[in-house]
Amino acid sequence: MQHAIVIENLSHCFNSRYALKDLSYEVRQGEIFALLGPNGAGKTTTIRLINGLYTPTAGSISVFSMDSVRHGSQIRQQTGVLTETSALYERLTARENLRFFGRLYGMPESLLLKRTDEILEFFALKNRADERVGVYSKGMKQRLALARAFLTHPRILFLDEPTSSLDPESTQQVHELIESISRQDENTVFLCTHHLEEAERLADRVAILHSGRLLALGSMDELKRQFNHGIWVEVELLQPMESTSSISLMRGVVNAQIEGRKIRVQVAEEAVIPALVAQLVAQKAQVMSVKPQQVSLEDIYFKLQADVREGVA
């Protein structure tokens, strides 16, 4: 698969303080890539470096084989950026906003008029395109801001907290739009978010930062295999068990705990679960339910951040 962005040994300093330190990774063309980390981890700095707005202290960034330092203006012609604030003119209509920004981008007038209609339709704003943005809801403003970022049909779309302060319905709409954008012409979406469930739902791969350093990189399946040592299974019984000793001795069982009528068992892999249930039935336990508890991106994220603070990683 072709790489949209290649980052090699990237470091960046502000007044002798490292915002990013020796980062190396690639972003594939056509994927949704999420960059995660606490405030100050270097996410916004990374976006500015990729777009050629900063010059790296060390290392290099290539965007579609163009160097971010030497070809910054060419790169910015192929990218769209949605910042955490919508940056819309509320006294203008949605249509006027898009045409204003399109002219700033230097789009030919005939193309701009055509593209404005297309983008309003795509983002479900056509019926209210000639209303002032000041009367829009937060969700509609965010859709319009996303439309503005996508107006020039960028090959890479950078989204910084795209659902910040949105209600669940508006968040769902923005998620669906992001997924639709990524499916069009192998568009790449570079997502920065504090919402870990959002990243887990949308992203093909995630990178996790702490103080400018890369802690982890991969798909959810890859991260689970790398950082989740065992699967927890919650088994609910009709009557409590007195002891888990027979279960604890089973091959593939890492840990077992009794919590009233429930037992929580950590197994090395999913294949152990049927044998676990068979063992309980053989002991005449009446099994009411079996719930494997999948590790989430949130579990992995907070474990990595805690390990760094404790000096483990």
Buried (B, 14 or more C-beta within 10 A) or exposed (E): EEBBBBBBEBBBBEEEEBBBBBBEBBBBBBBBBBBBBEEEBBBBBBBBBBBBBBEBBBBBBBBBEBBBBEBBEEBBEBBBBBBBEBEBEEEBBBBBBBBBBBEEBEBEEEEBBEBBBBBBEBBBBBEBBEBBBEEBEEBBBBBBBBBBBBBBBBBBBBBBBBBBEBEEEBBEBBBEBBEEBBEEEBBBBBBBBBBBEBBBBBBBBBBBBBBBBBBBBBEBEEBBEEBBEBBBBBBBBEEEBEEBEBBEEBEBBBEBEBEEBBBBBBBEEEEBBEBBBEBBEEEEBEEEEBEEEEBBBEBBBEBBBEBBEEEEB
